[in-house]
Amino acid sequence: MFEELKKSIEKGLDYAFMTTDKLTKAAKEMAKENNLTKEEAKKLLDLLVKKSEETKKNLEVNFQELVQTTLHKMNVPTKEEIKKLEDRIKKLEGTKKKPAAKAKPKIVKKA
């Protein structure tokens, strides 16, 4: 019983990452094996495609959250934080007094 459940879960995960072409082939095979009508086979394919897309989106969101959490833990600054610092530096450089022009030393010729 456990092995059958394990195989079903693995197969479901495989379907989640298949391309549309592979999902179509898999749906056709399942429809043939289970004697499904064309309408039922179409519904099955639509369901597989929908679930595959949902799984990919969820995985992407979870991966982005994991990356953001990891970067935060590593104390890596965000683009926004870097941009604020750059703007602050530009502002400080603009308010800094410009150094007075240095007078050139005069050359005195001895006669």
For each residue, the residues with C-beta under 8 A, 3 or more apart:
1: 4 5
2: 5 6
3: 6 7
4: 1 7 8
5: 1 2 8 9
6: 2 3 9 10
7: 3 4 10 11
8: 4 5 11 12
9: 5 6 12 13
10: 6 7 13 14
11: 7 8 14 15
12: 8 9 15 16
13: 9 10 16 17
14: 10 11 17 18
15: 11 12 18 23 26 48 51 52
16: 12 13 51 52 55 56
17: 13 14 52 55 56
18: 14 15 22 23 26 48 52
19: 22 23
20: 23 24 49
21: 24 25
22: 18 19 25 26
23: 15 18 19 20 26 27 45 48 49 52
24: 20 21 27 28 45
25: 21 22 28 29
26: 15 18 22 23 29 30 48
27: 23 24 30 31 41 44 45 48
28: 24 25 31 32 41
29: 25 26 32 33
30: 26 27 33 34 36 41 44
31: 27 28 34 35 36 40 41 44
32: 28 29 35 36
33: 29 30
34: 30 31
35: 31 32
36: 30 31 32 40 41 44
37: 40 41
38: 41 42
39: 42 43
40: 31 36 37 43 44
41: 27 28 30 31 36 37 38 44 45
42: 38 39 45 46
43: 39 40 46 47
44: 27 30 31 36 40 41 47 48
45: 23 24 27 41 42 48 49
46: 42 43 49 50
47: 43 44 50 51
48: 15 18 23 26 27 44 45 51 52
49: 20 23 45 46 52 53
50: 46 47 53 54
51: 15 16 47 48 54 55
52: 15 16 17 18 23 48 49 55 56
53: 49 50 56 57
54: 50 51 57 58
55: 16 17 51 52 58 59
56: 16 17 52 53 59 60
57: 53 54 60 61
58: 54 55 61 62
59: 55 56 62 63
60: 56 57 63 64
61: 57 58 64 65
62: 58 59 65 66
63: 59 60 66 67
64: 60 61 67 68
65: 61 62 68 69
66: 62 63 69 70
67: 63 64 70 71
68: 64 65 71 72
69: 65 66 72 73
70: 66 67 73 74
71: 67 68 74 76 78
72: 68 69 75 76
73: 69 70
74: 70 71
75: 72
76: 71 72
77: 81 82 85
78: 71 81 82
79: 82 83
80: 83 84
81: 77 78 84 85
82: 77 78 79 85 86
83: 79 80 86 87
84: 80 81 87 88
85: 77 81 82 88 89
86: 82 83 89 90
87: 83 84 90 91
88: 84 85 91 92
89: 85 86 92 93
90: 86 87 93 94
91: 87 88 94 95
92: 88 89 95 96
93: 89 90 96
94: 90 91
95: 91 92
96: 92 93
97:
98:
99: 102
100:
101:
102: 99
103:
104:
105:
106:
107:
108:
109:
110:
111:
